[in-house]
Amino acid sequence: MEEHTQIDRISGEFALNAKQAEALADYIARDGITYLLEKADIVRSEPRQNAARAFIAALRDDWKKPVAIVDQQKAENSRGVSETAQI
């Protein structure tokens, strides 16, 4: 029963149509409710012009959480500046 509540809540939040909402049950059966909630969190993490399209794409394409890549040279330079300032 909890899964139906989650489906209803997510369907409303992302303004899913009936066909998209029905597809959520298939994703839950195949991948579990945790998978669905993870993708919802990823979609929520950035503003989206079309939340429904982004959410369905996140499920379909198995979106992952964004990972920041730090520019090593900039990181080293900023460390060098702070170390120099401490001397």
N, CA, C and O atoms as CSV, one atom per row, in Angstrom:
chain,resi,resn,atom,element,x,y,z
A,1,MET,N,N,0.821,-1.195,0.000
A,1,MET,CA,C,0.000,0.000,0.000
A,1,MET,C,C,0.863,1.255,0.000
A,1,MET,O,O,0.517,2.256,-0.628
A,2,GLU,N,N,1.989,1.195,0.709
A,2,GLU,CA,C,2.886,2.362,0.765
A,2,GLU,C,C,3.373,2.743,-0.629
A,2,GLU,O,O,3.523,3.926,-0.936
A,3,GLU,N,N,3.621,1.740,-1.472
A,3,GLU,CA,C,4.087,2.023,-2.834
A,3,GLU,C,C,3.062,2.835,-3.610
A,3,GLU,O,O,3.432,3.730,-4.369
A,4,HIS,N,N,1.783,2.536,-3.430
A,4,HIS,CA,C,0.736,3.300,-4.117
A,4,HIS,C,C,0.718,4.742,-3.635
A,4,HIS,O,O,0.502,5.663,-4.422
A,5,THR,N,N,0.945,4.935,-2.343
A,5,THR,CA,C,1.000,6.291,-1.776
A,5,THR,C,C,2.180,7.043,-2.368
A,5,THR,O,O,2.053,8.213,-2.728
A,6,GLN,N,N,3.332,6.380,-2.471
A,6,GLN,CA,C,4.530,6.997,-3.055
A,6,GLN,C,C,4.289,7.339,-4.520
A,6,GLN,O,O,4.664,8.418,-4.979
A,7,ILE,N,N,3.670,6.432,-5.246
A,7,ILE,CA,C,3.376,6.669,-6.666
A,7,ILE,C,C,2.455,7.879,-6.813
A,7,ILE,O,O,2.686,8.742,-7.659
A,8,ASP,N,N,1.417,7.936,-5.990
A,8,ASP,CA,C,0.490,9.069,-6.053
A,8,ASP,C,C,1.199,10.381,-5.738
A,8,ASP,O,O,0.978,11.388,-6.410
A,9,ARG,N,N,2.046,10.365,-4.721
A,9,ARG,CA,C,2.759,11.575,-4.316
A,9,ARG,C,C,3.713,12.042,-5.415
A,9,ARG,O,O,3.737,13.222,-5.764
A,10,ILE,N,N,4.490,11.120,-5.950
A,10,ILE,CA,C,5.460,11.465,-6.997
A,10,ILE,C,C,4.730,11.871,-8.284
A,10,ILE,O,O,5.150,12.801,-8.973
A,11,SER,N,N,3.656,11.182,-8.598
A,11,SER,CA,C,2.880,11.525,-9.796
A,11,SER,C,C,2.373,12.955,-9.717
A,11,SER,O,O,2.414,13.691,-10.702
A,12,GLY,N,N,1.898,13.342,-8.553
A,12,GLY,CA,C,1.423,14.705,-8.366
A,12,GLY,C,C,2.546,15.721,-8.392
A,12,GLY,O,O,2.428,16.774,-9.020
A,13,GLU,N,N,3.636,15.406,-7.708
A,13,GLU,CA,C,4.771,16.330,-7.641
A,13,GLU,C,C,5.352,16.614,-9.018
A,13,GLU,O,O,5.656,17.765,-9.333
A,14,PHE,N,N,5.511,15.591,-9.838
A,14,PHE,CA,C,6.129,15.743,-11.147
A,14,PHE,C,C,5.106,15.910,-12.276
A,14,PHE,O,O,5.473,15.963,-13.450
A,15,ALA,N,N,3.827,15.992,-11.914
A,15,ALA,CA,C,2.736,16.189,-12.877
A,15,ALA,C,C,2.756,15.128,-13.984
A,15,ALA,O,O,2.692,15.442,-15.172
A,16,LEU,N,N,2.845,13.866,-13.559
A,16,LEU,CA,C,2.870,12.758,-14.512
A,16,LEU,C,C,1.470,12.502,-15.047
A,16,LEU,O,O,0.481,12.656,-14.331
A,17,ASN,N,N,1.399,12.111,-16.312
A,17,ASN,CA,C,0.105,11.718,-16.861
A,17,ASN,C,C,-0.191,10.274,-16.427
A,17,ASN,O,O,0.652,9.627,-15.805
A,18,ALA,N,N,-1.368,9.783,-16.751
A,18,ALA,CA,C,-1.791,8.454,-16.300
A,18,ALA,C,C,-0.851,7.351,-16.787
A,18,ALA,O,O,-0.519,6.441,-16.027
A,19,LYS,N,N,-0.428,7.426,-18.030
A,19,LYS,CA,C,0.468,6.407,-18.588
A,19,LYS,C,C,1.813,6.411,-17.864
A,19,LYS,O,O,2.360,5.351,-17.558
A,20,GLN,N,N,2.348,7.611,-17.589
A,20,GLN,CA,C,3.613,7.720,-16.876
A,20,GLN,C,C,3.477,7.198,-15.451
A,20,GLN,O,O,4.369,6.509,-14.956
A,21,ALA,N,N,2.380,7.517,-14.797
A,21,ALA,CA,C,2.142,7.048,-13.428
A,21,ALA,C,C,2.060,5.526,-13.383
A,21,ALA,O,O,2.579,4.904,-12.456
A,22,GLU,N,N,1.415,4.927,-14.373
A,22,GLU,CA,C,1.333,3.460,-14.437
A,22,GLU,C,C,2.714,2.844,-14.617
A,22,GLU,O,O,2.987,1.766,-14.089
A,23,ALA,N,N,3.582,3.521,-15.357
A,23,ALA,CA,C,4.929,3.004,-15.592
A,23,ALA,C,C,5.740,2.951,-14.297
A,23,ALA,O,O,6.659,2.141,-14.174
A,24,LEU,N,N,5.407,3.806,-13.335
A,24,LEU,CA,C,6.138,3.799,-12.065
A,24,LEU,C,C,6.013,2.454,-11.359
A,24,LEU,O,O,6.978,1.974,-10.765
A,25,ALA,N,N,4.842,1.847,-11.420
A,25,ALA,CA,C,4.653,0.538,-10.795
A,25,ALA,C,C,5.580,-0.500,-11.413
A,25,ALA,O,O,6.085,-1.376,-10.710
A,26,ASP,N,N,5.809,-0.412,-12.715
A,26,ASP,CA,C,6.731,-1.338,-13.381
A,26,ASP,C,C,8.160,-1.118,-12.907
A,26,ASP,O,O,8.895,-2.074,-12.658
A,27,TYR,N,N,8.550,0.151,-12.782
A,27,TYR,CA,C,9.906,0.446,-12.286
A,27,TYR,C,C,10.078,-0.059,-10.853
A,27,TYR,O,O,11.128,-0.597,-10.504
A,28,ILE,N,N,9.048,0.114,-10.027
A,28,ILE,CA,C,9.130,-0.361,-8.644
A,28,ILE,C,C,9.240,-1.872,-8.613
A,28,ILE,O,O,10.037,-2.417,-7.850
A,29,ALA,N,N,8.453,-2.559,-9.430
A,29,ALA,CA,C,8.498,-4.029,-9.469
A,29,ALA,C,C,9.864,-4.529,-9.911
A,29,ALA,O,O,10.369,-5.524,-9.391
A,30,ARG,N,N,10.452,-3.837,-10.869
A,30,ARG,CA,C,11.735,-4.274,-11.418
A,30,ARG,C,C,12.925,-3.810,-10.582
A,30,ARG,O,O,13.839,-4.590,-10.314
A,31,ASP,N,N,12.914,-2.520,-10.165
A,31,ASP,CA,C,14.102,-1.932,-9.534
A,31,ASP,C,C,13.930,-1.570,-8.062
A,31,ASP,O,O,14.916,-1.300,-7.376
A,32,GLY,N,N,12.704,-1.559,-7.573
A,32,GLY,CA,C,12.444,-1.252,-6.172
A,32,GLY,C,C,12.093,0.214,-5.953
A,32,GLY,O,O,12.405,1.080,-6.771
A,33,ILE,N,N,11.441,0.464,-4.832
A,33,ILE,CA,C,11.008,1.818,-4.503
A,33,ILE,C,C,12.205,2.737,-4.246
A,33,ILE,O,O,12.137,3.935,-4.520
A,34,THR,N,N,13.292,2.185,-3.724
A,34,THR,CA,C,14.484,2.995,-3.454
A,34,THR,C,C,15.029,3.597,-4.740
A,34,THR,O,O,15.440,4.758,-4.757
A,35,TYR,N,N,15.035,2.826,-5.807
A,35,TYR,CA,C,15.505,3.306,-7.115
A,35,TYR,C,C,14.659,4.495,-7.560
A,35,TYR,O,O,15.182,5.513,-8.011
A,36,LEU,N,N,13.355,4.347,-7.425
A,36,LEU,CA,C,12.438,5.409,-7.826
A,36,LEU,C,C,12.683,6.678,-7.008
A,36,LEU,O,O,12.707,7.779,-7.559
A,37,LEU,N,N,12.861,6.527,-5.712
A,37,LEU,CA,C,13.084,7.684,-4.843
A,37,LEU,C,C,14.430,8.348,-5.105
A,37,LEU,O,O,14.546,9.570,-5.019
A,38,GLU,N,N,15.447,7.551,-5.423
A,38,GLU,CA,C,16.761,8.116,-5.771
A,38,GLU,C,C,16.669,8.979,-7.025
A,38,GLU,O,O,17.231,10.073,-7.075
A,39,LYS,N,N,15.961,8.485,-8.030
A,39,LYS,CA,C,15.818,9.255,-9.276
A,39,LYS,C,C,15.010,10.527,-9.031
A,39,LYS,O,O,15.297,11.566,-9.624
A,40,ALA,N,N,14.005,10.451,-8.165
A,40,ALA,CA,C,13.231,11.650,-7.821
A,40,ALA,C,C,14.132,12.690,-7.157
A,40,ALA,O,O,14.026,13.880,-7.454
A,41,ASP,N,N,15.009,12.253,-6.269
A,41,ASP,CA,C,15.947,13.179,-5.607
A,41,ASP,C,C,16.889,13.830,-6.614
A,41,ASP,O,O,17.179,15.023,-6.515
A,42,ILE,N,N,17.357,13.063,-7.567
A,42,ILE,CA,C,18.257,13.607,-8.591
A,42,ILE,C,C,17.536,14.670,-9.409
A,42,ILE,O,O,18.098,15.731,-9.679
A,43,VAL,N,N,16.315,14.399,-9.799
A,43,VAL,CA,C,15.548,15.360,-10.599
A,43,VAL,C,C,15.271,16.623,-9.779
A,43,VAL,O,O,15.316,17.729,-10.317
A,44,ARG,N,N,14.988,16.470,-8.492
A,44,ARG,CA,C,14.729,17.618,-7.621
A,44,ARG,C,C,15.967,18.475,-7.394
A,44,ARG,O,O,15.846,19.641,-7.018
A,45,SER,N,N,17.150,17.922,-7.613
A,45,SER,CA,C,18.394,18.615,-7.265
A,45,SER,C,C,18.682,19.836,-8.131
A,45,SER,O,O,19.524,20.659,-7.770
A,46,GLU,N,N,18.010,19.968,-9.251
A,46,GLU,CA,C,18.203,21.112,-10.151
A,46,GLU,C,C,16.843,21.566,-10.672
A,46,GLU,O,O,15.923,20.759,-10.806
A,47,PRO,N,N,16.722,22.858,-10.967
A,47,PRO,CA,C,15.464,23.319,-11.578
A,47,PRO,C,C,15.274,22.656,-12.951
A,47,PRO,O,O,16.224,22.526,-13.722
A,48,ARG,N,N,14.056,22.249,-13.237
A,48,ARG,CA,C,13.747,21.584,-14.511
A,48,ARG,C,C,12.574,22.294,-15.173
A,48,ARG,O,O,11.608,22.659,-14.504
A,49,GLN,N,N,12.657,22.489,-16.476
A,49,GLN,CA,C,11.531,23.076,-17.193
A,49,GLN,C,C,10.374,22.100,-17.303
A,49,GLN,O,O,9.212,22.506,-17.280
A,50,ASN,N,N,10.683,20.817,-17.424
A,50,ASN,CA,C,9.651,19.799,-17.538
A,50,ASN,C,C,10.020,18.652,-16.591
A,50,ASN,O,O,10.752,17.733,-16.961
A,51,ALA,N,N,9.502,18.727,-15.373
A,51,ALA,CA,C,9.856,17.750,-14.342
A,51,ALA,C,C,9.435,16.339,-14.725
A,51,ALA,O,O,10.163,15.382,-14.459
A,52,ALA,N,N,8.266,16.197,-15.347
A,52,ALA,CA,C,7.800,14.862,-15.741
A,52,ALA,C,C,8.763,14.224,-16.738
A,52,ALA,O,O,9.148,13.065,-16.586
A,53,ARG,N,N,9.145,14.985,-17.751
A,53,ARG,CA,C,10.066,14.453,-18.768
A,53,ARG,C,C,11.414,14.103,-18.138
A,53,ARG,O,O,11.994,13.062,-18.449
A,54,ALA,N,N,11.912,14.968,-17.257
A,54,ALA,CA,C,13.199,14.710,-16.612
A,54,ALA,C,C,13.123,13.468,-15.729
A,54,ALA,O,O,14.052,12.660,-15.715
A,55,PHE,N,N,12.031,13.313,-14.996
A,55,PHE,CA,C,11.890,12.161,-14.105
A,55,PHE,C,C,11.821,10.859,-14.885
A,55,PHE,O,O,12.481,9.883,-14.526
A,56,ILE,N,N,11.036,10.837,-15.939
A,56,ILE,CA,C,10.946,9.626,-16.764
A,56,ILE,C,C,12.301,9.324,-17.415
A,56,ILE,O,O,12.693,8.161,-17.509
A,57,ALA,N,N,13.009,10.346,-17.860
A,57,ALA,CA,C,14.345,10.146,-18.441
A,57,ALA,C,C,15.314,9.619,-17.391
A,57,ALA,O,O,16.143,8.758,-17.687
A,58,ALA,N,N,15.216,10.128,-16.173
A,58,ALA,CA,C,16.093,9.661,-15.092
A,58,ALA,C,C,15.869,8.177,-14.826
A,58,ALA,O,O,16.824,7.431,-14.613
A,59,LEU,N,N,14.623,7.754,-14.837
A,59,LEU,CA,C,14.316,6.332,-14.644
A,59,LEU,C,C,14.804,5.501,-15.820
A,59,LEU,O,O,15.479,4.487,-15.643
A,60,ARG,N,N,14.457,5.940,-17.011
A,60,ARG,CA,C,14.781,5.186,-18.231
A,60,ARG,C,C,16.283,5.067,-18.450
A,60,ARG,O,O,16.785,4.001,-18.806
A,61,ASP,N,N,17.004,6.182,-18.231
A,61,ASP,CA,C,18.433,6.232,-18.545
A,61,ASP,C,C,19.332,6.025,-17.333
A,61,ASP,O,O,20.552,6.158,-17.434
A,62,ASP,N,N,18.737,5.700,-16.190
A,62,ASP,CA,C,19.482,5.419,-14.961
A,62,ASP,C,C,20.437,6.564,-14.586
A,62,ASP,O,O,21.639,6.358,-14.414
A,63,TRP,N,N,19.873,7.773,-14.463
A,63,TRP,CA,C,20.691,8.933,-14.092
A,63,TRP,C,C,21.373,8.684,-12.759
A,63,TRP,O,O,20.816,8.038,-11.872
A,64,LYS,N,N,22.575,9.199,-12.631
A,64,LYS,CA,C,23.347,9.119,-11.390
A,64,LYS,C,C,23.464,10.506,-10.789
A,64,LYS,O,O,23.278,11.509,-11.477
A,65,LYS,N,N,23.772,10.558,-9.500
A,65,LYS,CA,C,23.971,11.848,-8.843
A,65,LYS,C,C,25.158,12.549,-9.475
A,65,LYS,O,O,26.145,11.904,-9.827
A,66,PRO,N,N,25.072,13.870,-9.625
A,66,PRO,CA,C,26.198,14.597,-10.211
A,66,PRO,C,C,27.442,14.504,-9.325
A,66,PRO,O,O,27.356,14.487,-8.097
A,67,VAL,N,N,28.577,14.447,-9.974
A,67,VAL,CA,C,29.855,14.402,-9.274
A,67,VAL,C,C,30.665,15.611,-9.715
A,67,VAL,O,O,30.874,15.827,-10.909
A,68,ALA,N,N,31.111,16.385,-8.761
A,68,ALA,CA,C,31.910,17.561,-9.086
A,68,ALA,C,C,33.353,17.140,-9.352
A,68,ALA,O,O,33.917,16.326,-8.621
A,69,ILE,N,N,33.929,17.691,-10.379
A,69,ILE,CA,C,35.327,17.432,-10.695
A,69,ILE,C,C,36.101,18.694,-10.335
A,69,ILE,O,O,35.827,19.780,-10.845
A,70,VAL,N,N,37.059,18.525,-9.457
A,70,VAL,CA,C,37.849,19.658,-9.008
A,70,VAL,C,C,39.064,19.791,-9.909
A,70,VAL,O,O,39.767,18.817,-10.178
A,71,ASP,N,N,39.296,20.995,-10.363
A,71,ASP,CA,C,40.485,21.273,-11.162
A,71,ASP,C,C,41.704,21.171,-10.234
A,71,ASP,O,O,41.883,22.016,-9.358
A,72,GLN,N,N,42.539,20.146,-10.420
A,72,GLN,CA,C,43.683,19.906,-9.546
A,72,GLN,C,C,44.620,21.099,-9.462
A,72,GLN,O,O,45.110,21.429,-8.382
A,73,GLN,N,N,44.872,21.746,-10.587
A,73,GLN,CA,C,45.796,22.869,-10.600
A,73,GLN,C,C,45.255,24.020,-9.752
A,73,GLN,O,O,45.998,24.630,-8.983
A,74,LYS,N,N,43.982,24.312,-9.892
A,74,LYS,CA,C,43.375,25.374,-9.080
A,74,LYS,C,C,43.399,25.004,-7.611
A,74,LYS,O,O,43.664,25.855,-6.762
A,75,ALA,N,N,43.127,23.748,-7.298
A,75,ALA,CA,C,43.137,23.298,-5.905
A,75,ALA,C,C,44.530,23.434,-5.309
A,75,ALA,O,O,44.682,23.887,-4.174
A,76,GLU,N,N,45.548,23.042,-6.071
A,76,GLU,CA,C,46.921,23.159,-5.588
A,76,GLU,C,C,47.320,24.622,-5.424
A,76,GLU,O,O,47.975,24.983,-4.446
A,77,ASN,N,N,46.926,25.466,-6.381
A,77,ASN,CA,C,47.246,26.882,-6.286
A,77,ASN,C,C,46.584,27.519,-5.070
A,77,ASN,O,O,47.214,28.323,-4.383
A,78,SER,N,N,45.355,27.185,-4.796
A,78,SER,CA,C,44.680,27.771,-3.651
A,78,SER,C,C,45.278,27.278,-2.347
A,78,SER,O,O,45.313,28.026,-1.370
A,79,ARG,N,N,45.746,26.046,-2.304
A,79,ARG,CA,C,46.429,25.541,-1.123
A,79,ARG,C,C,47.750,26.261,-0.939
A,79,ARG,O,O,48.126,26.602,0.182
A,80,GLY,N,N,48.452,26.491,-2.028
A,80,GLY,CA,C,49.729,27.186,-1.960
A,80,GLY,C,C,49.567,28.615,-1.471
A,80,GLY,O,O,50.397,29.111,-0.710
A,81,VAL,N,N,48.522,29.267,-1.895
A,81,VAL,CA,C,48.246,30.633,-1.449
A,81,VAL,C,C,47.939,30.654,0.028
A,81,VAL,O,O,48.441,31.521,0.743
A,82,SER,N,N,47.117,29.711,0.519
A,82,SER,CA,C,46.772,29.718,1.927
A,82,SER,C,C,47.964,29.334,2.783
A,82,SER,O,O,48.120,29.845,3.892
A,83,GLU,N,N,48.814,28.434,2.279
A,83,GLU,CA,C,50.018,28.062,3.038
A,83,GLU,C,C,50.978,29.246,3.097
A,83,GLU,O,O,51.596,29.475,4.137
A,84,THR,N,N,51.119,29.998,2.017
A,84,THR,CA,C,51.988,31.158,1.967
A,84,THR,C,C,51.455,32.229,2.931
A,84,THR,O,O,52.240,32.911,3.590
A,85,ALA,N,N,50.163,32.373,3.014
A,85,ALA,CA,C,49.581,33.387,3.891
A,85,ALA,C,C,49.809,33.041,5.354
A,85,ALA,O,O,49.833,33.939,6.196
A,86,GLN,N,N,49.979,31.753,5.685
A,86,GLN,CA,C,50.189,31.353,7.066
A,86,GLN,C,C,51.626,31.563,7.508
A,86,GLN,O,O,51.897,31.628,8.707
A,87,ILE,N,N,52.564,31.671,6.550
A,87,ILE,CA,C,53.985,31.797,6.897
A,87,ILE,C,C,54.327,33.151,7.328
A,87,ILE,O,O,55.483,33.422,7.654
